[in-house]
């Protein structure tokens, strides 16, 4: 039972030691990476919207052809 009380300080010492090993990005790197993420997100968003638009109008076009063919 006495080991339980001792494990907590050791755990927090380990967490602090690992935290001190973190290499934080510079402000310049952070800005570049943020711009890259926003740019890629916008491009993928536009790609998804355009594909959705093409599929939707493609299906509507095929439905019109089928409706005209059936009549």
C-alpha positions in Angstrom: 0.0 0.0 0.0 2.9 2.4 0.7 3.9 2.2 -3.0 0.7 3.9 -4.2 1.5 7.2 -2.5 5.0 7.1 -4.0 3.8 6.4 -7.6 1.9 9.7 -8.0 4.9 12.0 -7.5 7.0 9.7 -9.8 4.2 9.8 -12.4 4.1 13.6 -12.3 7.9 13.9 -12.5 7.7 11.7 -15.6 5.0 13.9 -17.1 7.1 17.0 -16.5 10.2 15.4 -17.9 8.3 14.4 -21.1 6.7 17.9 -21.3 10.1 19.5 -21.2 11.2 17.3 -24.2 8.5 18.9 -26.4 9.9 21.0 -29.2 7.3 23.7 -29.9 7.0 25.1 -33.4 8.1 28.7 -34.0 5.5 31.3 -34.7 6.6 31.4 -38.4 6.2 27.6 -38.7 2.9 27.7 -37.0 1.6 30.4 -39.4 2.9 28.4 -42.4 1.2 25.2 -41.3 -2.0 27.0 -40.4 -2.2 28.5 -43.9 -1.4 25.1 -45.5 -4.2 23.4 -43.5 -6.7 26.2 -44.4 -5.7 26.1 -48.1 -6.0 22.3 -48.4 -9.3 22.4 -46.5 -10.7 25.0 -48.9 -9.5 23.1 -52.0 -11.0 19.8 -50.8 -14.2 21.6 -49.8 -14.5 23.1 -53.3 -13.7 19.7 -54.8 -16.4 18.0 -52.8 -19.0 20.7 -53.7 -18.2 20.5 -57.4 -18.4 16.7 -57.4 -21.7 16.9 -55.5 -23.0 19.4 -58.1 -21.9 17.2 -61.0 -23.4 14.0 -59.6 -26.6 15.7 -58.7 -27.1 17.3 -62.1 -25.9 14.2 -63.8 -28.5 12.1 -62.1 -31.2 14.7 -62.9 -30.1 14.6 -66.5 -30.3 10.8 -66.7 -33.7 10.9 -65.1 -34.9 13.4 -67.7 -33.6 11.1 -70.5 -35.3 8.1 -68.9 -38.6 10.0 -68.5 -38.5 11.1 -72.1 -37.6 7.6 -73.3 -40.4 6.0 -71.4 -43.1 8.3 -72.7 
